[in-house]
Amino acid sequence: MNVFNSLCVFLLFYGVVVDGKFRNDYKFYEAAGGWFKLHEVPASWNNAWYKCFREGAVLASPENENLFSTMKTLVAEHTKSCGVYTGIHATFSKGDYYSIEGTPLSKIPVFWAPDEPDNFQNGEDCIVMLLNGTVADVQCTDVYPFLCFKKKTKNMFTSGCGTVDTGYTFDPRTGSCYKFHRLPQTWHRAFAACSGEGGHLAIINSDLEAQVIKELYGKNPDSTMPGNFVKHSSHIGHCDWGERGLWLTIHGQTLKEAGYDKWSNGEPANSTQASTGQYCGAVHRPGTLNDVWCNMPTPFICEKAPDSLVDDE
């Protein structure tokens, strides 16, 4: 193998040092020293925080003058709302405002809007940046657009899965990258996590991929997942789409069309609990399918294409 081919293999399977890129849905701003992404679909503060976290970023805060200037410009140019959530919050201790990175509000270069903060009805613990760059306190359950920010650091490393998330590993048998999440989540929260990471809840398309999933599960025995929750079953990407008894993948195919419809013995059972059935999909350790309660936290498996976060050019 010549030097050029050796380099190509290294880049594909081991990754590259990031040079001006993070994800193809983020844009780099030199003055801010990092990448921003504006989420125009409004969300609560907690959901905004979670979305940024899953994307490998943080809910942006104007921690210095350069960040403040960039955020103010982005808010004014691209937001139809009256403002955006910042990462500044007092959810841990009433009135003690800090950014997600731990910077106290007293050291963040922002000014309150007129008559703010007012802590209306003693229920406003999150901060939004308004169109003119001033800030106001709001209820954290209110919904606003938000900005995610990823600071550029030395030796940021992109793996062969096209992400800085080292939890993803490439499997050449399927051409996909997979990540096993040991921290249990509900099915819908797991869906959001995989989406934020540039992938989706895993979809089994063949006996071979079932074997890949089985092996991945085998690398995560119960002993690696402390806590009292279901460990023999993990959320993956099928559900009944609200049509009871009709099982489709999250990409709209029947299981047979997707290429794999092997259920565990006795499944789908659709057991009921408090009038709520098992309407979401999972996989058992042997690689066979299962149905589970959507609100039951379990481990989950994400799948992504190696180029899902990489520019086409």
C-alpha atoms as one frame of an Amber mdcrd trajectory, in Angstrom:
protein
   0.000   0.000   0.000   1.496   3.366  -1.008   1.655   6.421   1.230  -1.385
   8.065  -0.360  -3.592   5.001   0.088  -2.371   4.556   3.642  -3.372   8.136
   4.400  -6.830   7.614   2.898  -7.403   4.538   5.039  -6.285   6.455   8.136
  -8.635   9.341   7.407 -11.594   7.038   6.757 -11.293   4.814   9.799  -9.442
   6.938  12.338 -10.426  10.502  11.530  -8.939  13.893  10.851  -8.116  16.982
  12.834 -10.839  19.559  12.260  -9.771  22.599  10.228 -12.586  25.141  10.044
 -15.379  22.546  10.128 -17.504  21.024  12.854 -20.807  19.933  11.294 -22.334
  20.833   7.960 -25.322  22.423   9.709 -23.088  24.812  11.698 -21.317  27.925
  10.385 -17.929  29.103  11.591 -17.540  32.693  12.835 -13.932  33.807  13.153
 -14.603  36.616  15.624 -16.490  34.269  17.942 -13.874  31.551  17.652 -16.386
  28.818  16.922 -19.461  27.555  15.134 -23.093  28.653  15.517 -26.385  27.101
  14.524 -29.721  28.880  14.812 -32.655  26.621  15.624 -35.690  28.505  14.365
 -38.243  26.038  15.733 -39.028  27.364  19.229 -38.416  25.091  22.199 -38.471
  25.239  25.965 -35.159  26.073  27.626 -34.563  22.494  28.713 -35.280  21.099
  25.270 -33.034  23.751  23.710 -30.247  22.793  26.110 -30.748  19.115  25.293
 -30.747  19.680  21.531 -27.486  21.630  21.633 -25.917  19.058  23.939 -26.793
  16.197  21.614 -25.325  18.120  18.687 -22.022  18.295  20.557 -22.429  21.993
  21.325 -23.836  24.197  24.102 -26.797  26.535  24.318 -25.004  29.750  23.400
 -24.298  32.511  25.910 -22.750  35.937  25.152 -19.826  35.260  27.490 -17.531
  37.866  25.921 -17.821  40.862  23.626 -17.087  38.856  20.470 -19.705  36.239
  21.270 -22.181  38.967  22.217 -21.639  40.834  18.936 -22.002  37.693  16.825
 -25.097  36.510  18.657 -26.733  39.941  18.431 -26.168  39.983  14.667 -27.540
  36.481  14.203 -30.610  37.245  16.297 -31.342  40.456  14.408 -30.788  38.969
  10.939 -32.359  35.556  11.179 -34.970  35.482  13.907 -38.637  36.329  13.375
 -39.254  35.938  17.093 -38.657  38.683  19.658 -35.502  36.924  20.793 -33.640
  33.685  21.459 -32.808  31.616  24.491 -29.332  31.959  25.913 -27.547  29.409
  28.065 -27.841  31.729  31.073 -30.140  30.287  33.720 -30.930  30.118  37.423
 -32.524  26.688  37.437 -30.203  25.371  40.142 -30.649  28.231  42.613 -33.211
  31.002  42.418 -31.643  34.288  41.308 -28.154  32.828  40.837 -27.646  33.180
  37.097 -24.825  31.339  35.349 -24.087  30.328  31.779 -23.997  26.633  30.982
 -20.203  26.900  31.035 -20.387  28.193  34.617 -19.740  31.902  34.058 -21.726
  34.116  36.479 -24.027  36.726  34.970 -21.984  39.482  36.631 -19.089  38.650
  34.292 -21.164  38.415  31.108 -21.296  41.655  29.044 -25.066  42.065  28.729
 -27.597  44.684  29.833 -31.139  44.118  31.032 -34.038  45.394  28.962 -36.181
  48.111  30.608 -38.136  46.789  33.615 -36.112  43.557  33.572 -35.493  41.338
  35.421 -38.951  41.183  36.959 -39.179  37.470  37.893 -42.877  37.572  37.029
 -44.899  35.457  39.476 -41.627  34.203  40.906 -41.297  31.866  37.925 -38.692
  33.292  35.541 -35.353  31.511  35.745 -34.113  31.581  32.144 -32.773  34.421
  30.012 -33.464  35.394  26.402 -31.535  37.826  24.229 -33.861  40.296  22.540
 -33.479  41.720  19.046 -31.648  44.820  20.300 -29.139  42.747  22.290 -30.610
  43.363  25.737 -31.753  40.435  27.867 -34.879  39.546  29.819 -35.864  36.825
  32.247 -38.628  34.442  31.158 -40.247  31.227  32.266 -38.099  28.279  31.223
 -41.195  26.519  29.887 -41.811  29.340  27.394 -40.688  28.511  23.861 -38.145
  30.522  21.875 -35.719  29.910  19.020 -32.173  29.282  20.218 -28.532  29.327
  19.188 -26.109  26.449  19.706 -22.385  27.157  19.877 -19.300  24.975  19.513
 -16.009  26.565  20.540 -13.036  25.726  18.369 -10.264  24.067  20.337  -6.896
  22.652  19.442  -6.845  19.102  18.105 -10.575  18.766  17.557 -10.796  15.331
  16.013 -13.340  14.073  13.514 -13.641  10.296  13.394 -14.263   8.118  10.360
 -17.945   8.527  11.258 -17.770  12.234  10.390 -18.289  13.417  13.960 -16.300
  14.538  16.976 -18.421  12.121  19.035 -16.068   9.234  19.821 -19.016   7.037
  20.821 -19.722   6.218  17.161 -17.892   3.341  15.494 -17.937   2.387  11.832
 -18.919  -1.143  10.828 -17.758  -2.020   7.290 -20.292  -4.853   7.025 -23.191
  -2.428   6.824 -21.433   0.830   5.968 -23.085   2.530   8.961 -21.825   3.946
  12.239 -23.404   2.922  15.545 -23.478   4.187  19.107 -24.841   2.332  22.113
 -26.255   4.689  24.733 -26.043   3.141  28.189 -27.910   5.986  29.876 -31.602
   5.047  29.639 -34.091   7.370  27.961 -37.703   7.182  26.875 -38.199   6.250
  23.225 -39.040   9.807  22.163 -36.062  11.260  24.063 -33.851   8.631  22.483
 -35.173   9.640  19.050 -34.226  13.257  19.809 -30.758  12.230  20.991 -29.955
  10.271  17.835 -31.318  13.048  15.632 -29.187  15.634  17.414 -26.099  13.496
  16.886 -26.698  13.444  13.134 -28.259  10.002  12.982 -31.425   8.137  13.873
 -32.597   5.315  16.073 -31.074   2.200  14.542 -33.068   0.386  11.870 -32.257
  -3.274  11.265 -32.294  -3.961   7.531 -30.969  -7.517   7.364 -29.870 -10.597
   9.293 -26.326  -9.295   8.976 -27.229  -5.983  10.588 -29.061  -7.864  13.338
 -25.778  -9.633  14.005 -23.977  -6.266  14.127 -26.498  -5.006  16.677 -26.207
  -8.220  18.688 -22.415  -7.826  18.843 -22.723  -4.169  19.807 -25.125  -5.102
  22.591 -22.708  -7.807  23.712 -20.025  -5.178  24.295 -22.343  -3.511  26.815
 -23.222  -6.087  29.478 -25.579  -5.309  32.333 -22.617  -4.694  34.647 -21.656
  -1.610  32.618 -25.080  -0.040  33.197 -25.628   0.541  36.912 -29.139   1.444
  37.976 -32.581  -0.097  38.200 -33.932  -0.116  34.649 -34.573  -2.588  31.835
 -31.236  -3.652  30.305 -32.161  -6.650  28.155 -34.052  -4.445  25.686 -32.939
  -1.240  23.914 -34.901   1.326  21.933 -34.417   1.246  18.159 -36.206   2.755
  15.169 -39.617   1.188  14.741 -43.025   2.038  16.195 -46.701   1.728  15.350
 -47.159   5.337  14.135 -50.395   5.538  16.145 -51.955   2.688  14.152 -52.212
  -0.071  16.718 -50.702  -3.310  15.513 -49.110  -1.808  12.380 -45.325  -1.736
  12.807 -43.229   0.544  10.616 -39.703   1.886  10.806 -39.212   5.566  11.591
 -38.477   5.960   7.864 -41.963   4.761   6.960 -41.262   1.214   5.762 -42.917
  -1.921   7.015 -40.452  -4.154   8.810 -40.566  -6.630   5.918 -39.866  -3.876
   3.405 -36.949  -2.723   5.544 -35.521  -6.239   5.396 -35.910  -7.586   8.921
 -39.042  -8.579  10.838 -37.847 -11.234  13.287 -39.541 -10.733  16.645 -38.559
 -12.348  19.915 -40.768 -15.256  21.005 -44.171 -13.992  22.048 -43.573 -10.505
  20.635 -45.072  -8.112  19.815 -47.022  -8.592  23.025 -48.463  -5.066  23.306
 -48.883  -5.481  27.058 -50.929  -2.715  28.604 -50.200  -0.645  31.661 -52.620
   2.026  32.855 -54.369   1.853  29.454 -51.096   2.590  27.656 -49.802  -0.136
  25.356 -46.367  -1.015  24.093 -46.323   1.115  20.975 -42.563   1.749  20.515
 -39.813  -0.458  19.164 -36.820  -2.107  20.756 -34.334  -4.910  20.253 -33.443
  -7.729  22.639 -29.857  -8.797  23.244 -30.065 -11.693  20.731 -30.907  -9.181
  17.975 -34.629  -9.941  17.792 -37.348  -7.287  17.884 -39.477  -6.236  20.828
 -42.297  -3.779  21.586 -42.044  -1.595  24.687 -43.817   1.240  26.481 -42.715
   4.491  24.878 -42.298   6.196  28.247 -40.127   3.428  29.708 -36.459   4.490
  29.929 -34.108   1.913  28.423 -30.713   1.988  26.713 -30.878   2.828  23.022
 -28.893   2.432  19.820 -28.238   5.182  17.279 -27.170   4.704  13.668 -25.716
   7.285  11.285 -24.204   7.440   7.832 -20.483   8.345   7.945 -21.158  11.444
   5.839 -24.374  12.632   7.510 -22.636  15.672   9.077 -20.113  16.267   6.297
 -20.438  18.715   3.399 -21.164  17.152   0.037 -18.362  19.091  -1.627
